[in-house]
Structures are given as C-alpha cells and as structure tokens.
Amino acid sequence: ITRIPLDNYYEDLTHLPFEEREAVNYDHPSAFEWELVREQVSTLLDGDPIEMPTYDFEIHNRTDATTRVEPTDVILVEGIFALYDDAVREACDLRLYVETDADVRILRRIERDVIERGRDLEGVIEQYLSTVKPMHERYVEPTRKHADLIVPEGANGVAVTVLEQRIRAAVAGTAAGDGTDAVVEEPLADRVAVDNDP
C-alpha cells in the first residue's frame, strides 16, 4: 500500500515568519496545496514515483526534505480532507469516511498535540473550539456524503472486511459488487489499526 498523508501537503509557508505560520487555520481546506496533491496522485496512478513533501508540525511548515514514494496497486490518500477535493475524490476507486465522535476527536487531539508535539493544553483547547470543531462541521463532516463506505468509530470488523474485499477485488481487476467475494486469506480486521486522527 502506498500512503499519501494529506498533512504533508499543507501549503509551503516559508515566506511567512513563524508567528504568522502559527496563526494559520490549518483546519481549513485552503491550507492545502491541492494542485500538488492532484498532480502527485495522478503521477502515482500513471505508475510513476513522486517526491512527496515532508511537513514539520513544530515549525508549521514543510521541510526541505522529500520522501520518494513508489506506486503500488493500492494508493491510500489519507486525512480529514481526503474526500474534499473533487479531482482527488474522482481519482479514487473507493472512498472511505471514518466517523469519530467529537469527544473522542478532542481527546485524541489533546493527546497528540500536548504529549507528542509539546503544545500547551489551553492553546490546544482554544484552537479546537475556535477552528478545529467549526471547520470539521463546515467542511469535513459534509464530505461523508461522498463516501462509498462509512466506518463507525474504531476498527469495525464488518466494515474493515468489506473494505478489504473491495480492495482485493480492485487489485484483482474484478468489479466490486458483482456478487463475487474476494478470497480473504488473512482477515484484515485482525491486522489493521484504524487511525481516526482529527
């Protein structure tokens, strides 16, 4: 599986000082460089490798480093805005929306931003209430209507099995929903961890 985390595609804000980059609303779709996302997804689908940008959350900007990403049979575009852009969405054979309760989203955000990224709790809560939650309600949640499969909070075994069968069918070249199930040698639900990061 080739993973394309949309977090790596935040706009390059090198031209802004740190204080201004810190104030950017990264939970708005305009924070992403969509043209680059489209271009690189298309390149991967054409069977060619890409140089994916690398984003550093501590400096609120991309780094100079890139990661070479090789195409595979399965390309996973992941992130809260994965279903937002029309062209990116249309390039996908299967569209998945992971639905997570707001309480769980804030707790995960606190854990990630305070513990992993060293931010202060008050700032994380203020950001959640002022931008994260409103942007989720305005831009992220409405994208669920574009999903082929909505996975409820956590690694729902049935949903993961359906997802696995769709992926295996797509890789094998069979039409999903044609009445034939892909052979599942090892259940994906036993090996997968669903990341519902807000």
Secondary structure, DSSP 8 states (H G I E B T S, - for coil): -EEEEGGGGB---TTS-HHHHHTS-TTSGGGB-HHHHHHHHHHHHTT--EEEEEEETTTTEEEEEEEEE---S-EEEESTTTTTSHHHHHH-SS-EEE---HHHHHHHHHIIIIIIT---HHHHHHHIIIIIHHHIIIIIGGGGGG-SEEE-TTT-HHHHHHHHHHHHHHHHT--TTSS-----SS-GGGT-------
